[in-house]
Amino acid sequence: MENKDNNSNGNDPGRQIDKLIKLGQAEQIMKKVMSPVPSRPTLIAYIKKNVLKGQRIFTNYYIYESSLNEFINRNKNSL
């Protein structure tokens, strides 16, 4: 039996856990740094198409913080 550290996101020990952010909070973060902000249906489509990494939990959608930061940086550089 292997001795594995219990890490909820499956990353190597010592790495930080990638937080899930609700879409409303993600929209608020994006409003501070980019314009226009994609609509909520667009954000959901991005999650479904893996443009943004996230997941649906019950009826709510969430985006991983690292994916949101990458998305913002990609779009800020293209403006």
Phi, psi and omega per residue, in radians:
M1 nan 2.289 -3.132
E2 -1.377 2.578 3.078
N3 -1.667 1.809 -3.117
K4 -1.992 2.451 3.032
D5 -1.260 2.496 3.111
N6 -1.465 1.845 -3.127
N7 -2.244 2.067 -2.953
S8 -1.088 -0.452 -3.122
N9 -1.778 0.084 3.053
G10 1.345 0.071 3.120
N11 -1.375 2.934 3.081
D12 -1.063 2.580 3.071
P13 -1.007 2.507 -3.138
G14 1.682 -0.314 3.091
R15 -1.495 2.595 3.138
Q16 -1.327 2.662 3.091
I17 -1.330 2.338 3.137
D18 -1.402 1.942 -3.063
K19 -1.234 2.568 2.983
L20 -1.622 2.331 -3.098
I21 -2.056 2.292 3.078
K22 -1.086 2.648 -3.108
L23 -1.018 -0.687 3.137
G24 -1.065 -0.726 3.112
Q25 -1.203 -0.677 3.106
A26 -1.090 -0.697 3.103
E27 -1.086 -0.722 3.128
Q28 -1.110 -0.705 3.110
I29 -1.122 -0.771 -3.121
M30 -1.142 -0.640 -3.140
K31 -1.035 -0.510 -3.118
K32 -1.289 -0.405 -2.988
V33 -2.212 -0.169 -3.125
M34 -2.583 2.693 3.107
S35 -2.611 2.355 -0.052
P36 -1.384 2.755 3.079
V37 -1.533 2.340 3.100
P38 -1.015 2.544 3.119
S39 -1.161 2.861 3.125
R40 -1.062 -0.785 3.085
P41 -1.060 -0.595 3.093
T42 -1.167 -0.750 3.111
L43 -1.068 -0.721 3.113
I44 -1.107 -0.735 3.094
A45 -1.101 -0.674 3.093
Y46 -1.083 -0.686 3.106
I47 -1.142 -0.790 -3.118
K48 -1.119 -0.551 -3.120
K49 -1.667 0.109 3.139
N50 1.101 0.399 2.957
V51 -1.220 -0.693 2.989
L52 -2.015 2.427 3.080
K53 -1.530 2.185 -3.121
G54 -2.919 -2.948 3.113
Q55 -2.776 2.799 3.082
R56 -1.740 2.258 3.057
I57 -2.146 1.969 -2.988
F58 0.985 -1.983 -3.112
T59 -1.827 0.011 -3.095
N60 -1.831 2.553 3.062
Y61 -1.841 2.543 -3.139
Y62 -2.321 2.642 3.081
I63 -2.068 2.412 3.048
Y64 -1.204 2.409 -3.086
E65 -0.979 -0.758 -3.125
S66 -1.118 -0.665 3.124
S67 -1.174 -0.704 3.096
L68 -1.084 -0.778 3.133
N69 -1.093 -0.740 3.097
E70 -1.098 -0.747 3.135
F71 -1.067 -0.796 3.129
I72 -1.087 -0.806 -3.132
N73 -1.102 -0.714 3.099
R74 -1.073 -0.759 -3.072
N75 -1.370 -0.525 3.058
K76 -1.163 -0.667 -3.125
N77 -1.243 -0.429 -3.123
S78 -1.553 -0.097 3.130
L79 -1.392 nan nan
